[in-house]
Structure formats: C-alpha cells, structure tokens
C-alpha cells in the first residue's frame, strides 16, 4: 500500500494504536518537563534566595554562594552550564544530578527514535516484510522500556535528593513542582507504550504467519503450520 492512498492498515491493530498514542503523549509531555525550570521550587510566600530549578536552568534571588571568596551576587535565571556558574557548578549540579541530565538526554533520544520508527512503519520506509515489522515492534518496545527505566531513575533520584540538606540547604522550603510531575506522567505513558509494543510483537509472532528473513529463508516456530491467518486477527499488514 502506497503512503497517502488510503488509511494505514496499522490502525487495524489495537495494540499498535494504543502504543502509538501513548508514545506521542509521552514525548510531548516529556519535552515540556525536559525544558521546564520548575522541577524544584520554593514557596512563593517564603523569602528565600533559591527560587526554582529544572534539569537545565536554575533561578536565584540575590543568592550568595557559600565559601565564595569573591562574594558575587547571583540574581535571575542561569543555564546550568553558564560561564558565571563554572567554578560553583558542583553546588547545584553534583554528580548524581549530572547523571540525571545524561539519563534525561538518553530517554529523550529513545523516545524520538521510537517516533521515527513509527513514522517509518506508516510511510512504508521499512518495507512490508513480516519479519521487519516484528523486529520493529520489539525494537520500539525496547526503546520505550529503556525510556521508562531511565525516567524512573531520574524521578526517584531527584525526589529523594530534594530532601537532602547537603544539596538543598533549606529542604523544608523546597517542593517538587509541575515539571517533576510532568516527568512522572510521561513515564506512565512510556511504560504503557512499551507494554503494548511488546504485546504487538508477541501477537505478530504468534500469528503463525510465515516470517521472511533477510537471508531469504522462511522461519517458523516449532510445530507451526505454513497457514496464513485470517485478516481479522488484528495485526499489521492485514494479519
């Protein structure tokens, strides 16, 4: 079926539809969380020199770093890797936070990669061979699984460390804001997408359809007969 001529047959599969929607929602929500400077925030009613921070930005209010020989005042929002914070970066960006930043980039790339693979399935860039779609379903499930694991590590780490006074001196005045909540919500959708991509791959493998390998050899599960399943089975490409 050529792209643009009719409705893609992938929508005949309930698993693919759910996984597709959940991946798209997870990506959109996580993009918001990724760019948000509101993972940690202080109460507005409390006069405090720390205002809020995200993965890549920190906002301060007449802040003076401890043990700062130059007694420099910081006021406003700064990028985490700004030159002004270079010699003081370890205070707000310790090792565990840098790890979370790296994990967040990997998780974003995994979601973007999954989206590109889904686009390839829709546009038939990946071909219409049965084995291709089976491999792609497993790959997309694996990518979303990696995403959910990394997001879980980020959420747990930042959530636990927000109570650590060695990092947040006044942890009693700091709360987990809406950027953190968005990451939690994106993780839920990523988990659902990973599960349904896996179910799609399992259903396709169990359809007893002939799987054409890239080397040209047919592959069957042991005991399966070379019988094509009916079109009502719900899998992609009419299976």
DRENDREN-835567 format. One record per residue (C-alpha): residue in three letters; x, z, y; residue number from 1. Coordinates in Angstrom, 3 decimals, m for minus. Example, Ala and Ser with C-alpha at 12.3 -4.5 7.8 and 13.67 -1.06 7.14 Angstrom:
<pts>
> ALA/12.300/7.800/m4.500/1
> SER/13.670/7.140/m1.060/2
</pts>
This chain:
<pts>
> UNK/0.000/0.000/0.000/1
> UNK/1.472/m1.006/3.328/2
> UNK/1.607/1.528/6.129/3
> UNK/m1.203/1.217/8.655/4
> UNK/m3.539/m0.887/6.496/5
> UNK/m5.651/1.931/5.134/6
> UNK/m5.802/5.651/4.695/7
> UNK/m2.737/7.047/2.847/8
> UNK/m3.531/7.948/m0.744/9
> UNK/m1.638/11.257/m0.400/10
> UNK/m4.836/12.708/1.058/11
> UNK/m6.392/12.416/m2.397/12
> UNK/m4.198/15.373/m3.349/13
> UNK/m5.468/18.765/m2.173/14
> UNK/m2.071/20.356/m2.722/15
> UNK/m0.330/17.812/m0.515/16
> UNK/m2.932/18.174/2.232/17
> UNK/m2.577/21.964/2.359/18
> UNK/1.231/21.791/2.236/19
> UNK/1.289/19.134/4.952/20
> UNK/m0.921/21.128/7.330/21
> UNK/0.916/24.402/6.700/22
> UNK/4.312/22.768/7.283/23
> UNK/3.145/21.233/10.559/24
> UNK/1.686/24.535/11.766/25
> UNK/4.791/26.473/10.686/26
> UNK/7.051/24.052/12.563/27
> UNK/5.010/24.202/15.777/28
> UNK/4.743/27.997/15.754/29
> UNK/8.394/28.457/14.870/30
> UNK/9.502/26.131/17.668/31
> UNK/7.680/28.452/20.063/32
> UNK/9.319/31.528/18.510/33
> UNK/12.717/29.824/18.413/34
> UNK/12.682/29.170/22.166/35
> UNK/10.871/32.352/23.177/36
> UNK/12.805/35.040/25.105/37
> UNK/10.223/37.628/24.006/38
> UNK/11.296/38.899/20.619/39
> UNK/12.151/42.314/22.061/40
> UNK/10.583/43.648/25.238/41
> UNK/10.312/46.877/27.210/42
> UNK/7.071/48.295/28.536/43
> UNK/6.259/46.935/31.988/44
> UNK/5.294/50.374/33.267/45
> UNK/8.767/51.775/32.491/46
> UNK/11.595/51.143/34.998/47
> UNK/14.437/50.076/32.720/48
> UNK/17.455/47.808/33.218/49
> UNK/16.756/45.889/29.986/50
> UNK/13.664/43.663/30.226/51
> UNK/13.402/41.339/27.218/52
> UNK/15.405/39.117/24.896/53
> UNK/14.973/36.403/22.313/54
> UNK/17.296/34.605/19.952/55
> UNK/18.995/32.693/22.753/56
> UNK/18.139/34.397/26.035/57
> UNK/18.316/37.894/27.496/58
> UNK/16.711/39.143/30.709/59
> UNK/18.126/42.123/32.603/60
> UNK/17.148/44.113/35.674/61
> UNK/20.086/45.448/37.703/62
> UNK/21.982/46.074/34.482/63
> UNK/25.479/47.557/34.319/64
> UNK/27.368/47.289/31.028/65
> UNK/28.927/50.432/29.709/66
> UNK/32.721/50.585/29.885/67
> UNK/32.740/47.700/32.357/68
> UNK/35.870/48.069/34.472/69
> UNK/34.587/45.500/36.977/70
> UNK/31.208/47.266/37.448/71
> UNK/29.362/43.940/37.540/72
> UNK/25.631/43.983/38.079/73
> UNK/23.506/41.633/35.984/74
> UNK/20.066/40.703/37.208/75
> UNK/17.888/37.903/35.828/76
> UNK/17.880/35.909/32.589/77
> UNK/21.035/34.692/30.845/78
> UNK/21.728/32.383/27.929/79
> UNK/23.243/34.288/25.004/80
> UNK/26.433/32.229/25.255/81
> UNK/26.662/32.227/29.055/82
> UNK/30.143/32.487/30.539/83
> UNK/29.083/35.564/32.534/84
> UNK/28.443/37.444/29.294/85
> UNK/31.503/36.192/27.439/86
> UNK/33.522/39.432/27.405/87
> UNK/30.384/41.549/26.929/88
> UNK/28.566/39.401/24.387/89
> UNK/29.216/41.752/21.482/90
> UNK/26.967/44.415/23.021/91
> UNK/23.728/42.450/22.743/92
> UNK/24.935/39.872/20.200/93
> UNK/26.632/41.870/17.437/94
> UNK/27.487/40.347/14.068/95
> UNK/24.055/40.773/12.488/96
> UNK/22.379/39.094/15.483/97
> UNK/24.744/36.112/15.316/98
> UNK/23.848/35.865/11.617/99
> UNK/20.156/35.759/12.591/100
> UNK/20.891/33.000/15.109/101
> UNK/22.638/30.935/12.431/102
> UNK/19.815/31.522/9.953/103
> UNK/17.264/30.512/12.596/104
> UNK/19.001/27.174/13.142/105
> UNK/19.197/26.508/9.394/106
> UNK/15.499/27.391/8.992/107
> UNK/14.563/25.022/11.811/108
> UNK/16.622/22.199/10.296/109
> UNK/14.977/22.813/6.908/110
> UNK/11.504/22.512/8.436/111
> UNK/12.457/19.391/10.364/112
> UNK/13.920/17.928/7.165/113
> UNK/10.684/18.649/5.309/114
> UNK/8.701/16.971/8.081/115
> UNK/10.926/13.883/7.885/116
> UNK/10.433/13.697/4.113/117
> UNK/6.668/13.944/4.543/118
> UNK/6.839/11.132/7.087/119
> UNK/8.860/9.101/4.595/120
> UNK/6.162/9.584/1.971/121
> UNK/3.442/8.449/4.371/122
> UNK/5.305/5.382/5.602/123
> UNK/6.468/4.478/2.056/124
> UNK/10.104/4.551/3.175/125
> UNK/10.872/6.406/m0.048/126
> UNK/9.161/3.801/m2.234/127
> UNK/6.214/4.259/m4.579/128
> UNK/8.024/5.106/m7.809/129
> UNK/6.559/8.080/m9.655/130
> UNK/9.908/9.840/m10.083/131
> UNK/10.590/9.525/m6.336/132
> UNK/7.523/11.480/m5.323/133
> UNK/8.189/14.116/m7.976/134
> UNK/11.734/14.625/m6.666/135
> UNK/10.497/14.687/m3.065/136
> UNK/7.860/17.313/m3.877/137
> UNK/10.488/19.551/m5.453/138
> UNK/12.851/18.968/m2.514/139
> UNK/10.188/19.799/0.069/140
> UNK/9.202/22.912/m1.860/141
> UNK/12.860/23.960/m1.979/142
> UNK/13.376/23.390/1.746/143
> UNK/10.309/25.404/2.682/144
> UNK/11.372/28.145/0.256/145
> UNK/14.759/28.322/1.984/146
> UNK/12.956/28.453/5.325/147
> UNK/10.741/31.341/4.254/148
> UNK/13.668/33.309/2.828/149
> UNK/15.769/32.886/5.977/150
> UNK/12.858/33.780/8.238/151
> UNK/12.156/36.848/6.132/152
> UNK/15.777/37.989/6.509/153
> UNK/15.634/37.419/10.284/154
> UNK/12.341/39.267/10.654/155
> UNK/13.425/42.266/8.592/156
> UNK/16.866/42.487/10.215/157
> UNK/15.710/42.331/13.823/158
> UNK/12.732/44.549/13.108/159
> UNK/14.937/47.242/11.566/160
> UNK/17.734/46.965/14.129/161
> UNK/15.308/47.233/17.046/162
> UNK/15.120/50.938/16.173/163
> UNK/18.919/51.289/16.113/164
> UNK/20.165/53.117/19.220/165
> UNK/23.664/51.768/18.681/166
> UNK/22.216/48.365/19.620/167
> UNK/19.196/49.310/21.739/168
> UNK/20.142/52.492/23.589/169
> UNK/16.532/53.260/24.520/170
> UNK/14.896/52.021/21.339/171
> UNK/11.889/54.189/22.119/172
> UNK/11.132/51.938/25.107/173
> UNK/11.560/48.635/23.215/174
> UNK/8.834/46.944/21.175/175
> UNK/8.624/43.774/19.089/176
> UNK/6.906/41.189/21.268/177
> UNK/4.916/37.992/20.685/178
> UNK/7.972/35.809/19.918/179
> UNK/8.708/38.047/16.931/180
> UNK/5.040/37.897/15.890/181
> UNK/5.148/34.082/16.089/182
> UNK/8.136/34.046/13.708/183
> UNK/6.194/36.258/11.272/184
> UNK/3.213/33.913/11.422/185
> UNK/5.422/30.845/10.927/186
> UNK/6.935/32.499/7.861/187
> UNK/3.490/32.972/6.308/188
> UNK/2.670/29.276/6.720/189
> UNK/6.116/28.327/5.371/190
> UNK/5.504/30.374/2.218/191
> UNK/2.114/28.741/1.673/192
> UNK/3.628/25.276/2.185/193
> UNK/6.407/25.995/m0.314/194
> UNK/3.887/27.167/m2.923/195
> UNK/1.648/24.112/m2.574/196
> UNK/4.535/21.648/m2.571/197
> UNK/5.622/23.315/m5.812/198
> UNK/2.111/23.060/m7.233/199
> UNK/2.047/19.367/m6.314/200
> UNK/5.330/18.760/m8.122/201
> UNK/4.093/20.685/m11.173/202
> UNK/0.799/18.803/m11.231/203
> UNK/2.539/15.455/m10.962/204
> UNK/4.975/16.301/m13.760/205
> UNK/2.103/17.491/m15.939/206
> UNK/0.014/14.372/m15.421/207
> UNK/1.650/12.647/m18.427/208
> UNK/2.450/9.699/m16.185/209
> UNK/5.441/7.550/m17.003/210
> UNK/8.316/8.697/m14.802/211
> UNK/10.601/5.793/m13.913/212
> UNK/14.146/6.996/m13.495/213
> UNK/16.629/5.423/m11.064/214
> UNK/18.590/4.168/m14.058/215
> UNK/15.588/2.249/m15.385/216
> UNK/14.918/4.491/m18.408/217
> UNK/11.410/5.900/m18.939/218
> UNK/11.257/9.688/m19.209/219
> UNK/8.530/11.642/m20.982/220
> UNK/8.049/15.275/m21.647/221
> UNK/8.353/16.048/m25.321/222
> UNK/5.023/15.405/m27.024/223
> UNK/3.523/13.378/m24.163/224
> UNK/1.975/10.009/m24.826/225
> UNK/2.513/6.954/m22.646/226
> UNK/m1.023/7.077/m21.315/227
> UNK/m1.771/6.590/m17.653/228
> UNK/m4.066/9.354/m16.311/229
> UNK/m7.313/8.580/m14.525/230
> UNK/m7.289/8.062/m10.774/231
> UNK/m9.400/11.195/m10.283/232
> UNK/m6.553/13.536/m11.221/233
> UNK/m5.790/14.094/m7.540/234
> UNK/m2.088/13.265/m7.484/235
> UNK/m0.390/10.933/m5.075/236
> UNK/m0.209/7.143/m5.533/237
> UNK/m3.601/7.117/m7.258/238
> UNK/m2.704/9.542/m10.077/239
</pts>
